[in-house]
């Protein structure tokens, strides 16, 4: 990547009054705090026949400021007392990945100081495994060489993420709160696996983890779906879950739930500013990201040229689609992008 920000030119071949937003996504990582204590001794159940039955990407759900280099896989949850949910898989070969748990309003939440999100470098590997976002002795080049010559490398990079209710007192590793405090039994929610820039930019080759649900009546392992469906046409899920997702999608299609940038006291057109979280984080928000934006109205024949200095990222290490230890002093961000949204 060159030292200067690559010039981005957006030419509008039409006239109109549609507001356009240039959004710069900044993947900024911070540590999840550990504090407080509370035990509610209840968990959640998965309401689909296979794990990750829905995928969201720019090509499949073009609303709410999508990023063309990312994909989200979603598993629906219904909060049930006594259930235990564990996500088990292998670290993906990608620039960034994370897990988020969302409440019934499709937003993150915090319980006892624990945020309902965990990022790649924060996930502790299984005993005997390594996390490529933590393992300093493995460079991207070294890792690629090992993967191509040893078939067991991926198998040594396993993890488990636990969705727990008593997050303040649980001894589980990689723990996330499963539901907001006071959530009633049966409350709808989702857990999302998010991946940016996978190897070869092929999201179909991302190996999805399995999910284990443990209840008083036994333990069930739910394998990953072979063909996740669109959020507009989910499969492998209960009828109640389909209804919930349909309501979400319809709200965005008719604009009633769509994020609206700068409702009042807006800066001048084409002046970048930092939107409020309520403007950009209303639909499965990425807890690791932030945005700066500039709005403008397209004019026929007008060209908008954006210049700036790009932040340093692992994209400086070709091919830029493999894990590197994070945080890293030589990089300012793990990822950034510039998107033009109507």
URCORBEL-V531276 format. One record per residue. N is the residue number from 0. RES is the residue in three letters. PHI is phi in degrees with one decimal (NA if undefined). D_FIRST is the distance of its C-alpha to the first C-alpha in Angstrom with 2 decimals. Layout:
((N	RES	PHI	D_FIRST) (N	RES	PHI	D_FIRST))
This chain:
((0	UNK	NA	0.00) (1	UNK	-68.3	3.82) (2	UNK	-66.1	6.61) (3	UNK	-88.7	8.38) (4	UNK	-66.2	8.74) (5	UNK	-63.2	8.64) (6	UNK	-64.8	12.41) (7	UNK	-112.5	14.23) (8	UNK	-112.8	17.67) (9	UNK	-122.8	20.45) (10	UNK	-105.2	23.66) (11	UNK	-104.4	26.86) (12	UNK	-94.7	29.60) (13	UNK	-150.1	32.28) (14	UNK	-110.6	34.11) (15	UNK	168.6	35.12) (16	UNK	-118.5	35.17) (17	UNK	-73.0	32.79) (18	UNK	-75.1	30.58) (19	UNK	-117.9	26.86) (20	UNK	-122.6	24.40) (21	UNK	-97.5	20.70) (22	UNK	-113.0	19.79) (23	UNK	-103.1	16.75) (24	UNK	-87.9	17.05) (25	UNK	-117.1	16.40) (26	UNK	-86.0	17.19) (27	UNK	-111.3	19.08) (28	UNK	-99.0	21.29) (29	UNK	-143.4	24.73) (30	UNK	-83.6	27.76) (31	UNK	-75.7	30.62) (32	UNK	-68.8	33.72) (33	UNK	-123.1	36.80) (34	UNK	-160.6	40.06) (35	UNK	80.9	43.32) (36	UNK	-157.0	45.59) (37	UNK	-168.3	47.06) (38	UNK	-123.9	48.43) (39	UNK	-111.7	49.18) (40	UNK	49.5	49.59) (41	UNK	-148.0	48.38) (42	UNK	-131.6	45.40) (43	UNK	-140.9	44.26) (44	UNK	-121.2	44.68) (45	UNK	-88.6	42.34) (46	UNK	-107.9	43.58) (47	UNK	-151.9	42.19) (48	UNK	-79.1	43.32) (49	UNK	-144.3	39.92) (50	UNK	-80.2	36.89) (51	UNK	62.6	33.93) (52	UNK	-75.1	35.86) (53	UNK	-126.9	33.51) (54	UNK	-120.0	29.84) (55	UNK	-117.9	27.99) (56	UNK	-148.7	24.87) (57	UNK	-62.4	23.79) (58	UNK	-83.8	25.64) (59	UNK	-114.6	28.75) (60	UNK	-148.8	29.21) (61	UNK	-86.7	27.62) (62	UNK	-152.8	28.70) (63	UNK	62.0	27.89) (64	UNK	55.0	24.26) (65	UNK	-71.4	22.86) (66	UNK	-113.6	19.26) (67	UNK	-68.5	18.56) (68	UNK	-101.2	16.55) (69	UNK	-133.1	19.48) (70	UNK	-145.8	23.10) (71	UNK	-120.6	26.12) (72	UNK	-108.9	29.22) (73	UNK	-123.0	32.35) (74	UNK	-120.6	35.71) (75	UNK	-75.1	38.58) (76	UNK	-126.8	40.73) (77	UNK	-125.0	44.24) (78	UNK	-61.5	45.25) (79	UNK	-133.9	48.24) (80	UNK	-59.3	50.15) (81	UNK	89.1	50.20) (82	UNK	-85.8	47.29) (83	UNK	-128.8	44.44) (84	UNK	-120.4	41.03) (85	UNK	-128.1	38.68) (86	UNK	-99.8	35.35) (87	UNK	-125.3	34.87) (88	UNK	-169.3	32.00) (89	UNK	-114.2	29.15) (90	UNK	-59.2	25.75) (91	UNK	-73.3	23.40) (92	UNK	-89.8	20.48) (93	UNK	-154.9	17.81) (94	UNK	-68.2	15.16) (95	UNK	-151.1	17.97) (96	UNK	-154.4	21.63) (97	UNK	-161.3	24.69) (98	UNK	-123.3	28.29) (99	UNK	-129.1	29.97) (100	UNK	-107.5	33.69) (101	UNK	-117.6	34.81) (102	UNK	-84.9	38.30) (103	UNK	-67.5	40.41) (104	UNK	-98.3	38.52) (105	UNK	63.4	35.17) (106	UNK	-130.6	33.81) (107	UNK	-70.4	33.13) (108	UNK	-150.5	35.96) (109	UNK	-131.5	36.94) (110	UNK	-128.6	40.03) (111	UNK	53.8	41.32) (112	UNK	85.2	38.00) (113	UNK	-99.2	36.06) (114	UNK	-75.5	33.36) (115	UNK	-86.4	33.41) (116	UNK	-152.1	29.84) (117	UNK	-141.1	28.28) (118	UNK	-105.2	24.64) (119	UNK	-43.5	23.31) (120	UNK	-72.0	23.46) (121	UNK	-87.4	26.91) (122	UNK	-81.3	28.56) (123	UNK	-76.1	30.88) (124	UNK	-73.5	31.19) (125	UNK	-62.3	34.61) (126	UNK	-57.3	36.70) (127	UNK	87.8	35.59) (128	UNK	-106.4	32.15) (129	UNK	-129.7	28.73) (130	UNK	-103.8	26.01) (131	UNK	-66.2	22.56) (132	UNK	-88.0	21.23) (133	UNK	-116.4	23.97) (134	UNK	-78.7	24.52) (135	UNK	-67.2	22.92) (136	UNK	-80.4	24.12) (137	UNK	-108.7	22.18) (138	UNK	-79.8	18.61) (139	UNK	-58.8	16.64) (140	UNK	-67.0	17.42) (141	UNK	-62.9	21.01) (142	UNK	-64.4	21.40) (143	UNK	-61.8	20.39) (144	UNK	-64.7	22.91) (145	UNK	-67.0	25.57) (146	UNK	-63.5	25.22) (147	UNK	-76.3	25.67) (148	UNK	-111.8	28.70) (149	UNK	-132.0	30.37) (150	UNK	-75.2	31.44) (151	UNK	-98.9	32.34) (152	UNK	-65.1	29.01) (153	UNK	-60.9	28.36) (154	UNK	-66.1	32.00) (155	UNK	-93.0	31.50) (156	UNK	-124.0	28.96) (157	UNK	-102.5	31.38) (158	UNK	-148.0	31.89) (159	UNK	-136.1	34.39) (160	UNK	-117.7	34.00) (161	UNK	-110.6	37.35) (162	UNK	-95.0	38.33) (163	UNK	-125.5	41.29) (164	UNK	-90.4	43.75) (165	UNK	-88.9	44.87) (166	UNK	-62.0	41.37) (167	UNK	-71.5	42.77) (168	UNK	-116.7	45.08) (169	UNK	-63.0	43.66) (170	UNK	-94.9	42.82) (171	UNK	-64.6	40.41) (172	UNK	-82.5	36.90) (173	UNK	49.4	33.87) (174	UNK	-94.4	36.25) (175	UNK	-126.4	35.66) (176	UNK	-67.3	38.42) (177	UNK	-87.0	39.66) (178	UNK	-158.5	41.12) (179	UNK	-63.6	41.76) (180	UNK	-58.4	44.89) (181	UNK	83.1	47.93) (182	UNK	-63.7	46.48) (183	UNK	-77.7	49.44) (184	UNK	-58.9	49.90) (185	UNK	89.6	48.38) (186	UNK	-60.6	45.71) (187	UNK	-82.2	42.80) (188	UNK	-159.1	39.23) (189	UNK	-145.0	36.13) (190	UNK	-115.6	33.81) (191	UNK	-123.6	30.27) (192	UNK	-103.1	27.69) (193	UNK	-116.8	24.17) (194	UNK	-129.1	21.21) (195	UNK	-115.9	17.55) (196	UNK	49.1	15.32) (197	UNK	-72.3	17.95) (198	UNK	-57.3	17.64) (199	UNK	70.8	17.52) (200	UNK	54.5	17.30) (201	UNK	-109.8	21.09) (202	UNK	-70.1	22.90) (203	UNK	-68.4	26.18) (204	UNK	-94.3	25.54) (205	UNK	-71.4	25.19) (206	UNK	-82.4	28.45) (207	UNK	-82.3	30.22) (208	UNK	-76.4	32.45) (209	UNK	-91.6	36.19) (210	UNK	-128.9	38.19) (211	UNK	-111.6	41.50) (212	UNK	-114.1	44.05) (213	UNK	-115.8	46.97) (214	UNK	-129.6	50.08) (215	UNK	-63.4	53.69) (216	UNK	-90.6	54.59) (217	UNK	145.8	52.06) (218	UNK	-119.9	48.47) (219	UNK	-125.5	46.50) (220	UNK	-97.2	43.26) (221	UNK	-106.2	41.34) (222	UNK	-71.7	39.01) (223	UNK	-68.6	35.80) (224	UNK	-65.6	36.38) (225	UNK	-77.9	35.62) (226	UNK	-136.3	34.82) (227	UNK	-57.8	33.72) (228	UNK	-99.2	34.76) (229	UNK	-72.3	33.42) (230	UNK	-66.2	34.38) (231	UNK	-78.3	36.43) (232	UNK	-147.2	38.39) (233	UNK	-67.5	38.36) (234	UNK	-123.9	40.30) (235	UNK	65.6	41.75) (236	UNK	-121.7	42.46) (237	UNK	-69.4	45.72) (238	UNK	-63.2	47.13) (239	UNK	-64.1	46.81) (240	UNK	-68.3	43.09) (241	UNK	-58.8	42.69) (242	UNK	-64.6	44.58) (243	UNK	-61.8	42.39) (244	UNK	-68.3	39.17) (245	UNK	-62.3	40.85) (246	UNK	-65.6	41.73) (247	UNK	-63.8	38.16) (248	UNK	-62.8	36.80) (249	UNK	-64.0	39.64) (250	UNK	-63.6	39.02) (251	UNK	-76.3	35.46) (252	UNK	-65.4	36.55) (253	UNK	-88.9	39.27) (254	UNK	88.7	37.14) (255	UNK	-69.5	39.43) (256	UNK	-120.1	36.84) (257	UNK	-72.7	33.61) (258	UNK	-61.2	31.54) (259	UNK	-118.9	32.21) (260	UNK	-76.1	29.93) (261	UNK	52.9	31.87) (262	UNK	-78.2	35.52) (263	UNK	-154.4	36.94) (264	UNK	50.8	36.19) (265	UNK	-76.7	32.92) (266	UNK	-70.9	30.65) (267	UNK	-59.8	30.48) (268	UNK	-54.3	28.50) (269	UNK	63.1	24.75) (270	UNK	-108.7	24.90) (271	UNK	-67.4	22.61) (272	UNK	-150.5	24.63) (273	UNK	-97.9	24.89) (274	UNK	-64.9	27.11) (275	UNK	-70.0	29.83) (276	UNK	-58.6	29.50) (277	UNK	-66.8	32.40) (278	UNK	-88.0	30.44) (279	UNK	-121.7	27.45) (280	UNK	-118.0	28.90) (281	UNK	-96.5	31.98) (282	UNK	-143.5	31.18) (283	UNK	44.3	29.88) (284	UNK	-66.4	27.59) (285	UNK	-87.8	24.73) (286	UNK	-65.6	26.00) (287	UNK	-97.4	22.59) (288	UNK	-120.4	21.01) (289	UNK	-144.1	21.61) (290	UNK	-130.4	21.04) (291	UNK	-120.8	20.94) (292	UNK	-145.4	22.29) (293	UNK	-139.5	23.68) (294	UNK	-102.9	26.50) (295	UNK	-161.2	27.73) (296	UNK	-111.7	30.16) (297	UNK	-62.1	29.22) (298	UNK	-128.7	31.09) (299	UNK	-56.1	31.67) (300	UNK	84.7	29.89) (301	UNK	-89.5	27.74) (302	UNK	-112.4	23.98) (303	UNK	-106.3	21.91) (304	UNK	-114.0	18.77) (305	UNK	-109.1	16.66) (306	UNK	-121.3	14.70) (307	UNK	-177.5	13.45) (308	UNK	-104.8	11.26) (309	UNK	-74.2	8.89) (310	UNK	-69.4	10.20) (311	UNK	-77.9	8.79) (312	UNK	-141.7	9.10) (313	UNK	-62.0	9.77) (314	UNK	-62.4	6.83) (315	UNK	-73.5	5.67) (316	UNK	-109.1	8.89) (317	UNK	-56.9	9.24) (318	UNK	-86.3	10.67) (319	UNK	80.9	9.91) (320	UNK	-121.4	13.40) (321	UNK	-125.3	15.64) (322	UNK	-65.2	17.32) (323	UNK	-132.6	16.55) (324	UNK	-54.4	19.17) (325	UNK	-139.4	19.17) (326	UNK	-68.6	19.58) (327	UNK	-134.2	17.30) (328	UNK	-60.7	17.55) (329	UNK	-84.2	14.02) (330	UNK	-117.7	12.60) (331	UNK	-86.8	13.90) (332	UNK	-138.5	13.70) (333	UNK	-77.5	13.71) (334	UNK	-160.5	12.51) (335	UNK	-150.4	12.33) (336	UNK	-150.9	12.84) (337	UNK	-122.1	14.42) (338	UNK	-121.9	17.59) (339	UNK	-111.5	20.46) (340	UNK	-118.1	23.78) (341	UNK	-86.4	27.25))
